[in-house]
Amino acid sequence: MTPEREAALETLPPEVASEKEWAIYKQRNDSFIVDLFQGQYRNRLECMTCHKVCPPIPSLGQQGTS
C-alpha cells in the first residue's frame, strides 16, 4: 500500500475503509475459496516514541505480504 493511499484511508471511518479495501482485494482474488476462508481483521499500531498511529486492515491469509 502506498503512503498516499494509506493516508487517504486514515481519513475515512473504519467501516468505509474496510469496505473499500475488501472490494479491491476481491477484484484481484474473487473465488469460492476466498469466500469461505478469507476475511479481514483490524489492528492498530502506535509508535511508543512519536505516537504515530498506523491502522492497517490486511486481508486474512495475506499477512506479511505487500
KEDRENKE-346881 format. One record per atom (N, C-alpha, C, CB): residue number from 1; residue in one letter; z, y, x. Coordinates in Angstrom, 3 decimals. Glycine has a CB too. Layout:
N
seq  type  w  v  u
NUM  a  Z  Y  X
...
This chain:
66
seq  type  w  v  u
1  m  0.000  -1.170  0.855
1  m  0.000  0.000  0.000
1  m  0.000  1.234  0.901
1  m  1.229  -0.002  -0.973
2  t  -0.859  2.165  0.566
2  t  -0.921  3.391  1.360
2  t  0.275  4.281  1.051
2  t  -2.236  4.149  1.090
3  p  0.658  5.131  1.995
3  p  1.769  6.061  1.730
3  p  1.478  6.986  0.544
3  p  2.059  6.902  2.977
4  e  0.219  7.365  0.369
4  e  -0.138  8.241  -0.750
4  e  0.061  7.531  -2.083
4  e  -1.594  8.715  -0.619
5  r  -0.367  6.272  -2.144
5  r  -0.206  5.510  -3.388
5  r  1.277  5.259  -3.684
5  r  -0.966  4.164  -3.299
6  e  2.047  4.959  -2.645
6  e  3.482  4.753  -2.843
6  e  4.150  6.029  -3.334
6  e  4.142  4.278  -1.543
7  a  3.778  7.172  -2.766
7  a  4.347  8.452  -3.202
7  a  3.993  8.739  -4.655
7  a  3.853  9.596  -2.305
8  a  2.756  8.425  -5.043
8  a  2.344  8.646  -6.433
8  a  3.133  7.747  -7.380
8  a  0.834  8.391  -6.596
9  l  3.370  6.500  -6.985
9  l  4.137  5.580  -7.831
9  l  5.593  6.016  -7.975
9  l  4.078  4.168  -7.259
10  e  6.139  6.629  -6.929
10  e  7.542  7.072  -6.973
10  e  7.754  8.168  -8.004
10  e  7.985  7.570  -5.601
11  t  6.700  8.876  -8.378
11  t  6.849  9.946  -9.362
11  t  6.831  9.417  -10.794
11  t  5.746  10.974  -9.182
12  l  6.442  8.161  -10.961
12  l  6.340  7.565  -12.298
12  l  7.629  6.843  -12.670
12  l  5.153  6.591  -12.365
13  p  7.889  6.691  -13.974
13  p  9.007  5.843  -14.388
13  p  8.766  4.407  -13.889
13  p  9.180  5.870  -15.948
14  p  9.816  3.680  -13.553
14  p  9.661  2.324  -13.005
14  p  8.796  1.405  -13.872
14  p  11.018  1.697  -12.826
15  e  8.931  1.500  -15.184
15  e  8.172  0.620  -16.074
15  e  6.671  0.907  -15.974
15  e  8.650  0.788  -17.529
16  v  6.311  2.186  -15.879
16  v  4.903  2.570  -15.788
16  v  4.328  2.146  -14.435
16  v  4.740  4.098  -15.991
17  a  5.078  2.393  -13.356
17  a  4.629  1.990  -12.021
17  a  4.433  0.481  -11.960
17  a  5.640  2.441  -10.946
18  s  5.348  -0.262  -12.554
18  s  5.247  -1.714  -12.573
18  s  4.006  -2.178  -13.318
18  s  6.488  -2.319  -13.204
19  e  3.752  -1.598  -14.470
19  e  2.562  -1.969  -15.254
19  e  1.279  -1.681  -14.478
19  e  2.544  -1.210  -16.596
20  k  1.219  -0.528  -13.811
20  k  0.033  -0.178  -13.033
20  k  -0.187  -1.168  -11.890
20  k  0.160  1.247  -12.479
21  e  0.879  -1.474  -11.154
21  e  0.754  -2.408  -10.031
21  e  0.385  -3.806  -10.505
21  e  2.058  -2.458  -9.236
22  w  0.941  -4.243  -11.622
22  w  0.618  -5.574  -12.142
22  w  -0.848  -5.639  -12.580
22  w  1.547  -5.934  -13.326
23  a  -1.344  -4.580  -13.191
23  a  -2.749  -4.548  -13.606
23  a  -3.674  -4.642  -12.395
23  a  -3.046  -3.264  -14.403
24  i  -3.335  -3.938  -11.326
24  i  -4.132  -4.001  -10.098
24  i  -4.081  -5.410  -9.512
24  i  -3.625  -2.966  -9.059
25  y  -2.892  -5.987  -9.477
25  y  -2.739  -7.345  -8.946
25  y  -3.555  -8.347  -9.761
25  y  -1.255  -7.755  -8.939
26  k  -3.483  -8.238  -11.095
26  k  -4.196  -9.175  -11.969
26  k  -5.715  -9.033  -11.856
26  k  -3.770  -8.963  -13.415
27  q  -6.208  -7.857  -11.503
27  q  -7.651  -7.694  -11.298
27  q  -8.124  -8.548  -10.122
27  q  -8.001  -6.208  -11.056
28  r  -7.291  -8.671  -9.107
28  r  -7.650  -9.464  -7.926
28  r  -7.279  -10.930  -8.071
28  r  -6.979  -8.897  -6.698
29  n  -6.272  -11.241  -8.864
29  n  -5.693  -12.583  -8.920
29  n  -5.484  -13.040  -10.353
29  n  -4.372  -12.621  -8.167
30  d  -6.518  -13.110  -11.126
30  d  -6.387  -13.492  -12.531
30  d  -6.658  -14.989  -12.673
30  d  -7.361  -12.668  -13.426
31  s  -5.609  -15.755  -12.908
31  s  -5.768  -17.197  -13.086
31  s  -4.616  -17.752  -13.919
31  s  -5.838  -17.913  -11.717
32  f  -4.786  -18.972  -14.344
32  f  -3.755  -19.679  -15.095
32  f  -2.489  -19.841  -14.252
32  f  -4.271  -21.054  -15.554
33  i  -2.659  -20.117  -12.964
33  i  -1.513  -20.290  -12.057
33  i  -0.721  -18.990  -11.959
33  i  -1.988  -20.737  -10.647
34  v  -1.414  -17.861  -11.833
34  v  -0.730  -16.562  -11.783
34  v  0.052  -16.346  -13.070
34  v  -1.744  -15.407  -11.566
35  d  -0.573  -16.674  -14.205
35  d  0.106  -16.502  -15.491
35  d  1.387  -17.319  -15.571
35  d  -0.821  -16.891  -16.630
36  l  1.380  -18.507  -14.993
36  l  2.544  -19.398  -15.084
36  l  3.606  -19.158  -14.021
36  l  2.092  -20.810  -14.996
37  f  3.185  -18.873  -12.793
37  f  4.124  -18.939  -11.677
37  f  4.354  -17.642  -10.923
37  f  3.662  -19.940  -10.733
38  q  3.702  -16.571  -11.261
38  q  3.901  -15.336  -10.517
38  q  4.358  -14.225  -11.439
38  q  2.623  -14.931  -9.797
39  g  5.011  -13.241  -10.872
39  g  5.526  -12.129  -11.642
39  g  5.951  -11.021  -10.710
39  g  6.690  -12.567  -12.526
40  q  6.846  -10.181  -11.160
40  q  7.322  -9.063  -10.355
40  q  8.843  -9.050  -10.330
40  q  6.780  -7.727  -10.900
41  y  9.357  -8.464  -9.290
41  y  10.772  -8.141  -9.240
41  y  10.870  -6.747  -8.651
41  y  11.592  -9.193  -8.398
42  r  11.950  -6.100  -8.878
42  r  12.115  -4.738  -8.375
42  r  13.286  -4.713  -7.415
42  r  12.330  -3.728  -9.535
43  n  13.071  -4.085  -6.281
43  n  14.176  -3.872  -5.357
43  n  14.145  -2.431  -4.886
43  n  14.103  -4.850  -4.155
44  r  15.205  -2.024  -4.257
44  r  15.324  -0.638  -3.812
44  r  15.933  -0.647  -2.426
44  r  16.185  0.215  -4.800
45  l  15.233  -0.044  -1.487
45  l  15.725  0.051  -0.124
45  l  16.081  1.496  0.176
45  l  14.682  -0.479  0.883
46  e  17.256  1.697  0.752
46  e  17.674  3.049  1.117
46  e  18.129  3.062  2.563
46  e  18.801  3.555  0.187
47  c  17.565  3.983  3.343
47  c  17.963  4.132  4.741
47  c  19.389  4.675  4.785
47  c  16.981  5.075  5.514
48  m  20.227  4.013  5.560
48  m  21.634  4.432  5.626
48  m  21.805  5.689  6.472
48  m  22.499  3.303  6.194
49  t  20.786  6.051  7.253
49  t  20.860  7.238  8.094
49  t  20.329  8.474  7.373
49  t  20.086  7.014  9.382
50  c  19.070  8.399  6.898
50  c  18.455  9.586  6.287
50  c  18.459  9.536  4.761
50  c  17.031  9.739  6.781
51  h  18.841  8.396  4.173
51  h  18.939  8.196  2.726
51  h  17.596  8.254  2.003
51  h  19.854  9.224  2.143
52  k  16.502  8.039  2.749
52  k  15.198  7.945  2.099
52  k  15.165  6.636  1.314
52  k  14.024  8.015  3.147
53  v  14.629  6.700  0.095
53  v  14.571  5.524  -0.780
53  v  13.127  5.032  -0.846
53  v  15.114  5.855  -2.213
54  c  12.954  3.725  -0.692
54  c  11.643  3.086  -0.792
54  c  11.706  2.073  -1.924
54  c  11.227  2.402  0.560
55  p  11.078  2.349  -3.074
55  p  11.151  1.424  -4.211
55  p  9.924  0.523  -4.345
55  p  11.333  2.204  -5.485
56  p  9.732  -0.458  -3.434
56  p  8.563  -1.323  -3.580
56  p  8.686  -2.242  -4.783
56  p  8.360  -2.147  -2.324
57  i  7.544  -2.592  -5.380
57  i  7.507  -3.509  -6.509
57  i  6.476  -4.587  -6.186
57  i  7.161  -2.762  -7.854
58  p  6.815  -5.522  -5.294
58  p  5.852  -6.560  -4.941
58  p  5.733  -7.621  -6.026
58  p  6.242  -7.209  -3.630
59  s  4.638  -8.340  -5.995
59  s  4.444  -9.458  -6.901
59  s  5.154  -10.678  -6.342
59  s  2.942  -9.744  -7.118
60  l  5.761  -11.488  -7.195
60  l  6.369  -12.729  -6.733
60  l  5.277  -13.605  -6.159
60  l  7.125  -13.459  -7.880
61  g  5.563  -14.257  -5.063
61  g  4.568  -15.075  -4.404
61  g  3.797  -14.281  -3.359
61  g  3.617  -15.659  -5.422
62  q  4.014  -12.989  -3.280
62  q  3.313  -12.146  -2.328
62  q  4.264  -11.438  -1.366
62  q  2.480  -11.130  -3.064
63  q  5.519  -11.853  -1.292
63  q  6.472  -11.193  -0.404
63  q  6.026  -11.378  1.033
63  q  7.903  -11.746  -0.608
64  g  6.220  -10.311  1.801
64  g  5.923  -10.372  3.214
64  g  4.455  -10.204  3.559
64  g  6.397  -11.647  3.749
65  t  3.609  -9.912  2.591
65  t  2.200  -9.682  2.874
65  t  1.848  -8.267  2.484
65  t  1.303  -10.695  2.131
66  s  0.818  -7.745  3.095
66  s  0.378  -6.385  2.783
66  s  -0.855  -6.417  1.940
66  s  0.121  -5.586  4.047
